[in-house]
Amino acid sequence: MQYKLLRRYMRYCLAFTLLLLNLSAISQEYAEVHGKITDERNLPLALVNVYIQGLPGGAVTRPDGTFSLKIPANREITLFISSIGYSTLTYKVKAEAGKKIELNRKLKESTTQLPDFVVEDRQIRATSLSPIDPKLANAIPSTAGGIEALIKTMPGVSSNNELSSQYSVRGGNYDENLVYVNDVEIYKPFLVRSGQQEGLSFLNSDLVASILFSAGGFESRYGDKMSSVLDIRYKRPTETSGSVSASLLGASLHLEGSSKDRRFMYLMGFRQKSNAYVLKALETKGDYKPSFTDLQGMLIYEVNPKLEFSLLGNYARNAYNLEPSDRTTSFGTINEALQLRVYFDGKEVDRFVNYMGAFTTTYRPVKDVSLRLIVSAFQTIESETFDIMGQYWIGELETDQGSETFGQALEARGVGTYLNHARNYLNATVSTAEHRGTWLKPHSTLLWGLKVQHEAVTDRLNEWIMNDSAGFTLPYNGGIPGMTGNQSDIELQEALRTTINLESNRLSGFVQQSWEIDNTKGQWGFNAGLRFNYWDLNKQLLFSPRGAVSFRPYWETDILFRFSSGLYYQPPFYRELRDVRGNINRDLKAQSSIHLVAASDLNFNAWGRPFKFVAEAYYKFLDNLVPYDVDNVRIRYFAANSAKGYAAGIDFKVNGEFVKGVESWASLSLMRTREDI
């Protein structure tokens, strides 16, 4: 019995010894490669593939970027290190059996050209906001150019001056549109009275990363205007690049880049424009010398993943000089053709200098919460000075085609002189401090904000017009030449002389919740919010509820239905407060509008390419309106809540690649507006 046990014990020992010898032999046939893979900022990269060419298996880096991999010993092998979004590295390695080799490497980011595809934000699609490709801005033929030229192609948007960047939306005027850049509200000059004086708009298309536009029914996070909102986001550069362009109308330059660790980013843009060549084609001939300059920049510094600072600045100088010489205009009928000939003397000199700066602090205490503090200031210094005298003749044209004097003025129907005078100077400053917050939850988003704003305006107006016809000043007061007293006083038209100093404060805020719900029939989207606004000048406290609902059924056809509504107030700004006589109405109340917008959004394919069709029907009830006159792009308010009205219509738009590789669109709008003054 003991003999059997001893023999069994020896057999086990022999087997165990042979196993150890075999494992030792196997370990002597392999070596080991280990190390750490990081990116260019020395941050560890997880899930990076490390494998041997031609052999199965491999290793994947851990969350801290480390890895270990056994390799065949005593032979040269090719090692691959690869990850999506990074350049692949290859190394030839040869090691003795049992050796350990340390291999620490950095991967560089790379880009890969993928086939065309469409990415659509479901939250954006469920709102009244329409995304616009900023690259199309440079493809729009326009003397004004820029983002606004692209907005004017949208359904429901119009403009009566191709030299102006201003636009009206669904029956509103130029002052009823909100414009934001990185959540900072953008203001425009006050005294501009025609597109040829206006110069460059704030928005620089070379710096833009994304554009969102809503023609009505927009959310509570956007401010207090009655017509539309334009939400612009500037780029966050990841590499150094730039562009230069030049034409007979001007030139532009832009630079962008970031540091190696991508914690510091910069964006700079310079523009110079002169539309003198275009102005030479106007009916009024003369020496036009416009010069418009704009310098803009943004700096971003990421202290750490939780804290970020950014600075947005702009300087714009728009100068407009004109010395008119003459103007000829023909009018009348075929049987009675007339011609107006005017000879000018004098000149016009206008200056519009704007400064804007905004400092933003973004703090993310946890993953799904973002807190922002925005401190901004806008200042405009404007001067409008001119003395222009015009001497005019109205003559009857020869209409007999057989006559040698065909088309020439035969006799004078009337002669006269007029004199336009202005010495207008305005200085306005708008300072704001604003907090905005975002809390992302599963299937919902909560937004809130609070804003304090101070405004200071100093305005000196001195302008008048004198008309003289055949030796009589108009309007004629019955005076007799040579007499003194009231009977011979000269009466002026549109005489305005006043000095205005105005300071006020505003407090506004909002809270907004949006969420998504899925069921067996489709996906529902809801948005509800409330704004408030208080202005210490007219002591008016306003509340603006706004909401929207969308439904995307689970059909084979990719279609979405949307309805939005809200109460939109527009508290008066300085221009609404001042009437045509230069008086300020401190009791002027906010204009109001109720929006009702129903829309459908359809994605479909045609000719093997994606297309989108959008239809929106709307009704806007308008109350407490402030009537105004429009002279070109100059708006002069009556400073009284003396009107009400409505605007109703429907907009259609289809966009896609009608020509392969070229984004294009077609739109149609029908609208009816009525106003009771």
C-alpha positions as CSV (number, residue, x, y, z in Angstrom):
1,M,0.0,0.0,0.0
2,Q,2.8,2.4,0.9
3,Y,4.6,1.4,-2.3
4,K,1.6,2.4,-4.4
5,L,1.2,5.7,-2.7
6,L,4.9,6.5,-3.2
7,R,4.7,5.6,-6.9
8,R,1.6,7.8,-7.3
9,Y,3.4,10.7,-5.5
10,M,6.4,10.4,-7.7
11,R,4.2,10.4,-10.8
12,Y,2.5,13.7,-9.7
13,C,5.9,15.3,-8.9
14,L,7.2,14.3,-12.3
15,A,4.1,15.8,-14.1
16,F,4.4,19.0,-12.0
17,T,8.0,19.3,-12.9
18,L,7.4,18.8,-16.6
19,L,4.6,21.5,-16.4
20,L,7.0,24.0,-14.8
21,L,9.6,23.3,-17.4
22,N,7.0,23.8,-20.2
23,L,5.8,27.1,-18.7
24,S,9.4,28.2,-18.3
25,A,10.1,27.4,-21.9
26,I,6.9,29.3,-23.0
27,S,7.9,32.4,-21.0
28,Q,11.3,32.3,-22.6
29,E,9.6,32.5,-26.1
30,Y,7.8,35.9,-25.4
31,A,8.7,39.4,-24.4
32,E,6.4,42.2,-23.1
33,V,5.7,45.8,-24.3
34,H,4.0,48.2,-21.9
35,G,3.6,51.9,-21.7
36,K,1.1,54.9,-21.7
37,I,-0.6,56.6,-24.7
38,T,-1.6,60.2,-24.4
39,D,-2.8,63.0,-26.6
40,E,-0.9,66.2,-27.5
41,R,-2.0,67.8,-24.2
42,N,-0.5,64.9,-22.3
43,L,-4.0,63.7,-21.3
44,P,-4.4,59.9,-21.2
45,L,-6.3,58.2,-24.0
46,A,-8.5,55.2,-23.3
47,L,-9.6,52.5,-25.7
48,V,-6.6,52.9,-28.0
49,N,-5.9,49.7,-30.0
50,V,-2.3,48.3,-29.7
51,Y,-1.8,45.2,-31.9
52,I,0.8,43.3,-34.0
53,Q,0.6,43.2,-37.7
54,G,-0.3,39.8,-39.0
55,L,-1.1,38.3,-35.6
56,P,-4.4,37.9,-33.9
57,G,-5.3,39.5,-30.6
58,G,-3.8,42.7,-29.1
59,A,-4.4,45.1,-26.2
60,V,-6.6,48.1,-25.5
61,T,-5.5,51.0,-23.3
62,R,-7.1,51.5,-19.9
63,P,-8.8,54.7,-18.7
64,D,-5.4,56.0,-17.5
65,G,-3.9,55.3,-20.9
66,T,-1.7,52.4,-19.9
67,F,-1.4,49.0,-21.7
68,S,0.7,45.8,-21.7
69,L,1.1,43.3,-24.6
70,K,3.1,40.1,-25.0
71,I,5.0,39.9,-28.2
72,P,7.0,37.1,-29.9
73,A,10.7,37.0,-28.8
74,N,13.8,37.1,-30.9
75,R,11.9,38.3,-34.1
76,E,11.2,41.7,-35.6
77,I,7.5,42.6,-35.4
78,T,5.5,45.7,-36.5
79,L,3.4,47.3,-33.7
80,F,0.4,49.4,-34.6
81,I,-1.2,52.0,-32.2
82,S,-4.5,53.4,-33.5
83,S,-7.7,55.2,-32.4
84,I,-10.5,56.9,-34.2
85,G,-9.8,60.6,-34.7
86,Y,-6.0,60.2,-34.3
87,S,-3.2,59.4,-36.7
88,T,-2.0,55.8,-36.5
89,L,1.6,55.1,-35.3
90,T,3.7,52.1,-36.4
91,Y,6.9,50.8,-34.7
92,K,9.3,47.9,-35.4
93,V,10.2,46.1,-32.3
94,K,12.6,43.1,-31.6
95,A,13.2,41.9,-28.0
96,E,14.8,39.0,-26.3
97,A,12.7,36.4,-24.5
98,G,11.5,37.6,-21.1
99,K,12.4,41.2,-21.7
100,K,10.1,44.1,-20.9
101,I,10.1,47.2,-23.2
102,E,8.5,50.5,-22.2
103,L,6.8,52.4,-25.0
104,N,5.2,55.8,-24.2
105,R,3.7,57.6,-27.2
106,K,1.6,60.7,-28.1
107,L,-1.1,60.5,-30.7
108,K,-1.9,63.5,-33.0
109,E,-5.5,64.3,-33.9
110,S,-6.5,63.8,-37.5
111,T,-9.5,64.4,-39.7
112,T,-11.0,61.8,-42.1
113,Q,-13.2,62.8,-45.0
114,L,-16.5,60.9,-44.7
115,P,-19.3,60.5,-47.2
116,D,-22.0,63.2,-47.0
117,F,-24.6,62.8,-44.3
118,V,-27.2,65.0,-42.5
119,V,-27.0,65.7,-38.8
120,E,-30.1,67.4,-37.3
121,D,-30.6,68.6,-33.8
122,R,-34.0,67.3,-32.6
123,Q,-34.4,70.1,-30.1
124,I,-33.7,72.7,-32.7
125,R,-36.2,71.1,-35.1
126,A,-38.9,71.1,-32.5
127,T,-38.7,74.9,-32.1
128,S,-39.4,77.8,-34.4
129,L,-35.6,78.3,-34.9
130,S,-34.2,77.5,-38.4
131,P,-30.5,76.6,-38.7
132,I,-28.7,78.4,-41.6
133,D,-25.4,77.4,-43.1
134,P,-23.0,80.4,-42.5
135,K,-20.9,79.4,-45.5
136,L,-23.8,80.5,-47.8
137,A,-23.3,84.2,-46.6
138,N,-20.3,84.6,-48.9
139,A,-22.2,83.2,-51.9
140,I,-25.1,85.7,-51.8
141,P,-24.6,88.5,-54.4
142,S,-25.2,91.7,-52.4
143,T,-23.6,95.1,-51.9
144,A,-24.4,95.0,-48.2
145,G,-23.1,91.4,-47.9
146,G,-22.8,89.5,-44.7
147,I,-25.2,87.5,-42.7
148,E,-28.1,89.9,-43.1
149,A,-28.1,89.4,-46.9
150,L,-28.6,85.7,-46.2
151,I,-31.5,86.4,-43.7
152,K,-33.3,88.5,-46.4
153,T,-33.7,85.4,-48.5
154,M,-35.7,83.7,-45.7
155,P,-39.5,83.5,-46.2
156,G,-41.3,86.3,-44.4
157,V,-38.3,88.6,-44.5
158,S,-38.0,91.7,-46.7
159,S,-36.0,94.9,-47.2
160,N,-36.6,98.0,-49.3
161,N,-32.9,98.9,-49.7
162,E,-30.2,96.7,-51.1
163,L,-27.5,98.9,-49.6
164,S,-28.8,98.3,-46.1
165,S,-28.3,95.4,-43.7
166,Q,-31.6,96.1,-42.0
167,Y,-34.6,93.9,-42.6
168,S,-38.3,93.6,-41.6
169,V,-40.0,90.4,-40.7
170,R,-43.7,89.5,-41.2
171,G,-45.0,93.1,-41.2
172,G,-42.7,94.4,-38.5
173,N,-40.1,97.2,-38.8
174,Y,-36.3,97.2,-38.5
175,D,-36.4,97.9,-34.8
176,E,-38.4,94.8,-33.9
177,N,-35.6,92.3,-34.5
178,L,-33.3,90.8,-31.9
179,V,-29.7,90.0,-32.7
180,Y,-27.4,88.0,-30.4
181,V,-23.8,87.0,-30.7
182,N,-22.7,84.4,-28.1
183,D,-25.7,85.5,-25.9
184,V,-24.8,89.2,-26.1
185,E,-27.4,91.5,-27.5
186,I,-26.2,93.7,-30.4
187,Y,-27.3,97.3,-30.9
188,K,-27.3,99.5,-34.0
189,P,-26.6,103.2,-34.6
190,F,-29.6,105.6,-34.1
191,L,-29.2,108.4,-36.6
192,V,-28.7,106.5,-39.8
193,R,-31.3,107.6,-42.3
194,S,-30.3,105.7,-45.5
195,G,-28.6,102.5,-46.5
196,Q,-25.7,104.3,-48.3
197,Q,-24.6,105.9,-44.9
198,E,-25.0,102.7,-42.9
199,G,-21.7,101.0,-43.4
200,L,-20.8,97.6,-42.0
201,S,-23.1,95.6,-39.7
202,F,-21.7,94.1,-36.6
203,L,-21.9,90.5,-37.8
204,N,-18.7,89.3,-39.5
205,S,-19.4,86.2,-41.6
206,D,-15.8,85.0,-41.5
207,L,-16.1,84.5,-37.7
208,V,-19.5,82.8,-37.6
209,A,-19.8,79.1,-36.7
210,S,-23.6,78.7,-36.6
211,I,-26.8,80.7,-37.3
212,L,-30.3,80.2,-35.9
213,F,-33.2,82.4,-37.0
214,S,-36.8,82.6,-35.9
215,A,-39.5,84.7,-37.7
216,G,-41.9,84.4,-34.8
217,G,-43.0,82.3,-31.9
218,F,-39.5,82.2,-30.4
219,E,-38.7,81.0,-26.9
220,S,-38.6,82.8,-23.5
221,R,-34.8,82.8,-23.4
222,Y,-34.8,85.4,-26.1
223,G,-35.5,89.1,-25.3
224,D,-38.4,91.5,-25.6
225,K,-39.0,92.3,-29.3
226,M,-42.1,91.6,-31.4
227,S,-40.9,90.1,-34.7
228,S,-37.8,87.9,-34.9
229,V,-34.6,86.7,-33.3
230,L,-31.2,86.0,-34.9
231,D,-28.9,83.9,-32.8
232,I,-25.2,83.9,-33.9
233,R,-22.4,81.7,-32.4
234,Y,-18.8,82.5,-33.2
235,K,-16.2,79.9,-33.9
236,R,-14.0,78.1,-31.3
237,P,-10.8,77.6,-33.3
238,T,-8.8,74.3,-33.1
239,E,-6.0,75.1,-35.5
240,T,-4.3,78.1,-37.0
241,S,-5.9,79.4,-40.2
242,G,-7.0,82.6,-41.9
243,S,-8.5,84.1,-45.0
244,V,-8.1,87.2,-47.1
245,S,-10.5,88.7,-49.7
246,A,-10.6,91.9,-51.7
247,S,-12.8,93.5,-54.3
248,L,-13.7,97.0,-55.7
249,L,-16.1,97.3,-52.7
250,G,-13.5,96.6,-50.0
251,A,-11.4,94.0,-48.3
252,S,-11.5,91.6,-45.3
253,L,-9.0,89.7,-43.3
254,H,-9.5,87.1,-40.6
255,L,-7.2,85.0,-38.4
256,E,-8.0,82.2,-36.0
257,G,-6.0,79.7,-34.0
258,S,-5.3,78.0,-30.6
259,S,-2.5,77.0,-28.4
260,K,-1.1,73.5,-28.5
261,D,-3.0,72.4,-25.4
262,R,-6.2,74.1,-26.9
263,R,-6.8,76.0,-23.7
264,F,-6.3,79.4,-25.4
265,M,-8.2,80.3,-28.6
266,Y,-8.3,83.5,-30.6
267,L,-10.4,84.9,-33.4
268,M,-9.8,88.2,-35.2
269,G,-11.5,89.9,-38.1
270,F,-10.8,93.1,-40.0
271,R,-13.1,94.6,-42.7
272,Q,-12.8,97.7,-44.9
273,K,-15.6,98.7,-47.2
274,S,-16.4,101.6,-49.6
275,N,-19.4,101.4,-51.8
276,A,-18.5,104.5,-53.8
277,Y,-18.6,102.7,-57.1
278,V,-22.2,101.7,-56.4
279,L,-23.3,105.1,-55.3
280,K,-22.0,106.7,-58.5
281,A,-24.9,105.0,-60.3
282,L,-27.5,106.9,-58.2
283,E,-29.7,109.6,-59.7
284,T,-28.0,112.2,-57.5
285,K,-24.6,112.7,-59.1
286,G,-21.7,113.9,-57.0
287,D,-18.5,113.1,-55.1
288,Y,-19.3,110.2,-52.8
289,K,-16.6,109.3,-50.2
290,P,-17.8,106.5,-47.9
291,S,-15.3,104.7,-45.7
292,F,-16.4,101.9,-43.3
293,T,-14.0,100.1,-41.0
294,D,-14.6,97.3,-38.6
295,L,-12.2,95.5,-36.2
296,Q,-13.5,92.6,-34.2
297,G,-12.0,89.9,-32.0
298,M,-12.7,87.1,-29.5
299,L,-10.4,85.5,-27.0
300,I,-11.2,82.3,-25.1
301,Y,-9.1,80.9,-22.2
302,E,-10.1,77.5,-20.6
303,V,-8.6,77.5,-17.1
304,N,-9.8,73.9,-16.6
305,P,-12.7,71.8,-17.8
306,K,-14.9,73.6,-15.3
307,L,-13.9,77.2,-15.8
308,E,-13.6,79.3,-18.9
309,F,-13.2,83.0,-19.7
310,S,-14.0,84.8,-23.0
311,L,-13.7,88.3,-24.3
312,L,-15.6,89.7,-27.3
313,G,-14.7,93.2,-28.6
314,N,-15.7,95.3,-31.6
315,Y,-14.7,98.7,-33.0
316,A,-16.5,100.2,-35.9
317,R,-16.0,103.6,-37.7
318,N,-18.4,104.5,-40.4
319,A,-17.7,107.8,-42.3
320,Y,-19.8,109.1,-45.1
321,N,-19.0,112.2,-47.1
322,L,-21.0,113.6,-50.0
323,E,-20.7,116.6,-52.2
324,P,-23.7,116.4,-54.6
325,S,-23.6,118.1,-57.9
326,D,-26.9,117.5,-59.8
327,R,-29.8,115.2,-60.3
328,T,-32.2,114.6,-63.2
329,T,-35.5,112.7,-62.9
330,S,-38.1,112.2,-65.6
331,F,-41.8,111.6,-64.6
332,G,-45.3,112.1,-65.8
333,T,-47.2,110.4,-68.7
334,I,-46.6,109.8,-72.4
335,N,-48.8,112.8,-73.3
336,E,-47.3,115.0,-70.6
337,A,-43.7,114.1,-69.8
338,L,-41.9,116.2,-67.3
339,Q,-38.4,116.5,-66.1
340,L,-37.0,117.6,-62.7
341,R,-33.4,119.1,-62.9
342,V,-31.7,120.0,-59.6
343,Y,-28.2,121.6,-59.2
344,F,-26.7,121.2,-55.7
345,D,-24.3,123.2,-53.6
346,G,-22.9,122.2,-50.2
347,K,-22.0,118.8,-48.6
348,E,-22.9,116.2,-46.1
349,V,-20.5,114.7,-43.5
350,D,-21.7,111.9,-41.2
351,R,-19.7,109.9,-38.6
352,F,-20.9,106.8,-36.7
353,V,-18.3,105.3,-34.2
354,N,-19.3,102.3,-32.2
355,Y,-17.5,100.4,-29.4
356,M,-18.7,97.1,-27.9
357,G,-17.1,94.8,-25.3
358,A,-18.4,91.7,-23.5
359,F,-16.6,89.6,-20.9
360,T,-18.1,86.1,-20.2
361,T,-17.3,83.7,-17.4
362,T,-18.5,80.2,-17.7
363,Y,-18.5,77.8,-14.8
364,R,-19.5,74.1,-14.8
365,P,-19.7,72.9,-11.2
366,V,-21.0,69.5,-12.3
367,K,-21.2,67.7,-15.6
368,D,-24.8,68.8,-16.6
369,V,-24.9,72.3,-15.1
370,S,-23.5,75.5,-16.8
371,L,-23.4,78.9,-15.1
372,R,-22.5,82.1,-17.1
373,L,-21.9,85.7,-16.1
374,I,-21.9,88.2,-19.0
375,V,-20.8,91.8,-18.4
376,S,-21.1,94.0,-21.6
377,A,-21.1,97.6,-22.7
378,F,-22.0,99.3,-26.0
379,Q,-21.3,102.9,-26.9
380,T,-22.2,104.8,-30.0
381,I,-20.9,108.3,-30.9
382,E,-22.8,109.7,-33.9
383,S,-22.8,113.0,-35.8
384,E,-24.9,114.0,-38.7
385,T,-24.0,117.3,-40.3
386,F,-25.1,118.8,-43.7
387,D,-25.9,122.0,-45.5
388,I,-27.2,121.2,-49.0
389,M,-28.9,123.7,-51.2
390,G,-30.7,122.6,-54.3
391,Q,-31.9,124.9,-57.2
392,Y,-34.5,123.1,-59.3
393,W,-36.3,123.5,-62.6
394,I,-39.4,121.5,-63.7
395,G,-39.7,121.5,-67.5
396,E,-42.0,119.9,-70.1
397,L,-40.2,117.4,-72.3
398,E,-40.6,117.2,-76.1
399,T,-42.5,114.0,-76.9
400,D,-42.5,114.3,-80.7
401,Q,-40.1,111.6,-81.9
402,G,-39.6,113.4,-85.2
403,S,-38.4,116.6,-83.6
404,E,-34.7,117.4,-83.3
405,T,-35.3,118.3,-79.6
406,F,-37.0,115.0,-78.7
407,G,-36.5,114.2,-75.0
408,Q,-35.3,117.7,-74.2
409,A,-37.0,120.2,-71.8
410,L,-38.8,122.9,-73.8
411,E,-40.2,125.2,-71.2
412,A,-40.0,125.7,-67.4
413,R,-43.1,124.8,-65.5
414,G,-41.6,125.9,-62.1
415,V,-38.4,127.0,-60.5
416,G,-37.3,127.2,-56.9
417,T,-34.7,126.5,-54.2
418,Y,-34.6,124.5,-51.1
419,L,-32.0,124.2,-48.3
420,N,-31.5,121.3,-45.9
421,H,-29.6,121.9,-42.7
422,A,-28.7,119.5,-39.9
423,R,-26.3,119.5,-36.9
424,N,-27.3,116.3,-35.0
425,Y,-25.0,114.8,-32.4
426,L,-25.8,111.7,-30.3
427,N,-23.9,109.8,-27.6
428,A,-25.5,106.6,-26.1
429,T,-24.1,104.0,-23.7
430,V,-25.8,100.7,-22.8
431,S,-24.2,98.7,-19.9
432,T,-25.5,95.3,-18.9
433,A,-24.7,92.5,-16.3
434,E,-26.4,89.2,-16.9
435,H,-26.5,85.7,-15.4
436,R,-27.6,82.7,-17.5
437,G,-27.9,79.1,-16.4
438,T,-28.4,75.7,-18.0
439,W,-29.3,72.4,-16.4
440,L,-29.3,69.3,-18.7
441,K,-31.4,66.4,-17.5
442,P,-32.4,63.1,-19.2
443,H,-35.0,64.1,-21.8
444,S,-35.3,67.7,-20.5
445,T,-33.5,71.0,-20.2
446,L,-33.9,73.9,-17.8
447,L,-32.8,77.4,-18.7
448,W,-32.9,80.6,-16.6
449,G,-31.5,84.1,-16.7
450,L,-31.4,87.5,-14.9
451,K,-30.3,90.8,-16.5
452,V,-29.7,94.3,-15.3
453,Q,-29.3,97.1,-17.9
454,H,-28.4,100.8,-17.6
455,E,-28.9,103.3,-20.5
456,A,-27.6,106.8,-20.9
457,V,-28.4,108.9,-23.9
458,T,-27.4,112.5,-24.8
459,D,-29.0,113.8,-28.0
460,R,-28.6,117.3,-29.6
461,L,-30.9,117.9,-32.6
462,N,-30.8,120.9,-34.9
463,E,-32.3,120.4,-38.3
464,W,-34.7,122.2,-40.7
465,I,-35.7,122.6,-44.3
466,M,-36.4,125.8,-46.2
467,N,-38.3,125.8,-49.5
468,D,-38.5,128.7,-51.9
469,S,-40.6,128.7,-55.0
470,A,-40.5,131.5,-57.5
471,G,-39.3,133.9,-54.8
472,F,-41.8,132.9,-52.1
473,T,-40.9,130.9,-49.0
474,L,-43.1,127.9,-48.5
475,P,-45.3,127.6,-46.5
476,Y,-46.3,131.1,-47.5
477,N,-47.5,133.3,-44.6
478,G,-48.8,136.2,-46.5
479,G,-45.8,138.4,-45.9
480,I,-45.0,141.4,-48.2
481,P,-41.4,141.9,-49.3
482,G,-39.8,144.9,-47.5
483,M,-42.2,144.7,-44.5
484,T,-41.1,143.8,-40.9
485,G,-42.8,141.9,-38.2
486,N,-44.6,138.6,-38.3
487,Q,-45.9,139.3,-41.8
488,S,-42.5,138.8,-43.3
489,D,-41.1,136.0,-41.0
490,I,-39.4,133.1,-42.8
491,E,-41.2,129.8,-42.0
492,L,-39.1,126.6,-42.0
493,Q,-40.4,123.1,-42.6
494,E,-39.6,120.2,-40.2
495,A,-37.7,122.5,-37.9
496,L,-36.3,120.6,-34.9
497,R,-34.1,122.0,-32.2
498,T,-33.7,120.3,-28.8
499,T,-31.3,118.7,-26.4
500,I,-32.2,115.5,-24.6
501,N,-30.5,113.8,-21.7
502,L,-32.0,110.5,-20.6
503,E,-30.9,107.8,-18.1
504,S,-32.9,104.7,-17.1
505,N,-32.5,101.2,-15.8
506,R,-34.1,97.9,-16.8
507,L,-34.5,94.6,-15.0
508,S,-35.5,91.4,-16.9
509,G,-35.3,87.7,-16.6
510,F,-36.7,84.4,-17.7
511,V,-37.1,80.7,-16.8
512,Q,-37.7,78.0,-19.4
513,Q,-38.2,74.3,-19.4
514,S,-38.2,71.9,-22.3
515,W,-38.7,68.1,-22.3
516,E,-39.3,65.1,-24.6
517,I,-41.8,62.3,-24.2
518,D,-41.8,59.1,-26.3
519,N,-44.8,56.8,-26.8
520,T,-45.9,54.2,-29.2
521,K,-47.3,56.7,-31.7
522,G,-44.4,59.2,-31.8
523,Q,-42.2,61.7,-30.1
524,W,-43.6,64.7,-28.3
525,G,-41.7,67.9,-27.5
526,F,-42.8,70.6,-25.1
527,N,-41.4,74.0,-24.2
528,A,-42.8,76.4,-21.7
529,G,-41.3,79.6,-20.3
530,L,-42.0,83.0,-18.7
531,R,-40.2,86.3,-19.1
532,F,-40.5,89.5,-17.0
533,N,-39.3,93.0,-17.7
534,Y,-39.4,96.2,-15.6
535,W,-38.3,99.7,-16.7
536,D,-38.0,102.4,-14.2
537,L,-38.7,105.2,-16.7
538,N,-42.4,104.3,-17.4
539,K,-42.8,102.1,-14.2
540,Q,-44.2,99.2,-16.3
541,L,-43.9,95.6,-15.1
542,L,-44.5,93.0,-17.9
543,F,-44.9,89.3,-17.9
544,S,-44.6,87.3,-21.2
545,P,-45.6,83.6,-21.2
546,R,-44.4,81.6,-24.2
547,G,-44.8,78.0,-25.1
548,A,-44.5,75.4,-27.9
549,V,-45.5,71.8,-28.6
550,S,-44.2,69.5,-31.3
551,F,-45.1,66.0,-32.5
552,R,-43.1,63.7,-34.7
553,P,-45.1,60.6,-35.6
554,Y,-43.4,57.2,-36.2
555,W,-44.3,57.2,-39.8
556,E,-42.2,56.1,-42.8
557,T,-42.3,59.8,-43.8
558,D,-40.0,61.9,-41.7
559,I,-42.4,64.7,-40.8
560,L,-42.8,66.9,-37.7
561,F,-45.7,69.1,-36.7
562,R,-45.2,72.2,-34.4
563,F,-47.3,74.8,-32.8
564,S,-46.0,77.8,-30.8
565,S,-47.6,80.8,-29.2
566,G,-46.7,83.6,-26.8
567,L,-47.2,87.1,-25.6
568,Y,-44.4,89.3,-26.8
569,Y,-43.8,92.8,-25.4
570,Q,-41.5,95.4,-26.8
571,P,-40.6,98.1,-24.2
572,P,-39.7,101.3,-25.9
573,F,-36.1,102.2,-26.5
574,Y,-34.9,105.8,-27.1
575,R,-36.1,106.0,-30.7
576,E,-39.7,105.1,-29.8
577,L,-39.7,107.7,-27.0
578,R,-38.8,110.7,-29.2
579,D,-41.5,112.1,-31.5
580,V,-41.0,114.0,-34.8
581,R,-40.8,117.3,-32.8
582,G,-38.0,116.0,-30.5
583,N,-40.2,115.6,-27.5
584,I,-39.8,112.7,-25.1
585,N,-42.9,110.7,-23.9
586,R,-41.8,109.2,-20.6
587,D,-45.2,107.5,-20.2
588,L,-45.0,105.5,-23.4
589,K,-46.0,101.9,-22.8
590,A,-44.6,98.7,-24.4
591,Q,-46.0,97.6,-27.7
592,S,-47.4,94.0,-27.6
593,S,-48.0,91.1,-29.9
594,I,-49.6,87.7,-29.6
595,H,-48.0,85.1,-31.9
596,L,-49.8,82.0,-33.2
597,V,-47.6,79.9,-35.4
598,A,-48.5,76.4,-36.8
599,A,-45.8,74.6,-38.9
600,S,-44.8,71.4,-40.5
601,D,-41.3,70.2,-41.2
602,L,-40.7,67.4,-43.8
603,N,-37.4,65.7,-44.7
604,F,-37.5,63.8,-48.0
605,N,-35.2,62.5,-50.7
606,A,-35.3,63.5,-54.4
607,W,-32.8,62.6,-57.1
608,G,-30.9,60.6,-54.4
609,R,-30.3,63.7,-52.3
610,P,-31.8,65.0,-49.1
611,F,-34.3,67.9,-49.1
612,K,-36.3,69.8,-46.4
613,F,-39.7,71.4,-46.9
614,V,-41.1,73.8,-44.2
615,A,-44.5,75.5,-44.1
616,E,-45.5,78.0,-41.4
617,A,-48.9,79.7,-41.0
618,Y,-49.0,82.6,-38.6
619,Y,-51.3,85.2,-37.1
620,K,-50.0,88.2,-35.0
621,F,-52.4,90.4,-33.1
622,L,-50.7,93.7,-32.4
623,D,-51.7,96.2,-29.8
624,N,-50.5,99.5,-28.2
625,L,-48.5,100.1,-31.4
626,V,-46.4,103.3,-31.9
627,P,-47.0,104.6,-35.4
628,Y,-44.0,105.8,-37.4
629,D,-42.9,107.3,-40.8
630,V,-40.3,105.5,-42.9
631,D,-37.9,107.5,-45.0
632,N,-35.7,104.9,-46.7
633,V,-34.4,103.0,-43.7
634,R,-34.9,105.9,-41.2
635,I,-37.8,105.4,-38.8
636,R,-39.4,108.4,-37.1
637,Y,-41.9,107.5,-34.3
638,F,-44.9,109.5,-33.2
639,A,-44.2,108.5,-29.5
640,A,-47.8,107.5,-28.8
641,N,-49.6,104.2,-28.3
642,S,-52.3,105.1,-30.8
643,A,-52.6,102.1,-33.0
644,K,-53.5,98.4,-33.2
645,G,-53.5,95.9,-36.0
646,Y,-52.7,92.4,-37.1
647,A,-50.5,90.4,-39.5
648,A,-51.4,87.0,-41.0
649,G,-49.8,84.9,-43.6
650,I,-48.1,81.7,-44.7
651,D,-44.5,80.9,-45.6
652,F,-43.2,78.0,-47.7
653,K,-39.5,77.0,-48.1
654,V,-37.8,74.0,-49.7
655,N,-34.0,73.7,-49.6
656,G,-31.5,71.1,-50.7
657,E,-29.2,70.3,-53.6
658,F,-31.3,71.1,-56.7
659,V,-27.9,71.1,-58.4
660,K,-25.7,68.4,-57.0
661,G,-23.1,69.8,-54.6
662,V,-24.7,73.2,-54.4
663,E,-27.1,74.1,-51.6
664,S,-30.0,76.2,-52.8
665,W,-33.6,76.9,-51.9
666,A,-36.9,78.3,-53.1
667,S,-39.4,80.2,-50.9
668,L,-42.9,81.7,-51.2
669,S,-44.6,84.0,-48.8
670,L,-48.2,85.4,-48.6
671,M,-49.0,88.0,-46.1
672,R,-51.7,90.5,-45.2
673,T,-51.3,93.3,-42.6
674,R,-53.8,95.9,-41.3
675,E,-53.3,98.8,-38.9
676,D,-55.9,101.0,-37.2
677,I,-54.4,104.3,-36.2
